[in-house]
Amino acid sequence: MSSKATVRNLLAAVLTAIFSVTLADAVFHISNIINPGVSNIYNALGTQIAPNMVTVVIFDFRAYDTLGESIILLTAGLVVLLIFGRGLLGDKR
């Protein structure tokens, strides 16, 4: 199987998954069921897990934001290494 067909199949699968989730949200109104903000489970258990309320707030809903930022930074670093490091792997100086 060629690499173009593999990429095309992967792209088709991702787009189909996005379309399916959007369709399910439109039909079943899933976005109305989801309660954004601090989770109730973590509010009940958070003070027993974390040493103080600051870490409860930071590691609850802000952890997802921090995870997203770290993924973006990791991706940016890998792209910079791929762009500026091109040709250095096989170079024998």
Secondary structure by P-SEA (a helix, b strand, c coil): ccaaaaaaaaaaaaaaaaaaaaaaaaacccccccccccccccccccccccccaaaaaaaccaaaaaaaaaaaaaaaaaaaaaaaacccccccc
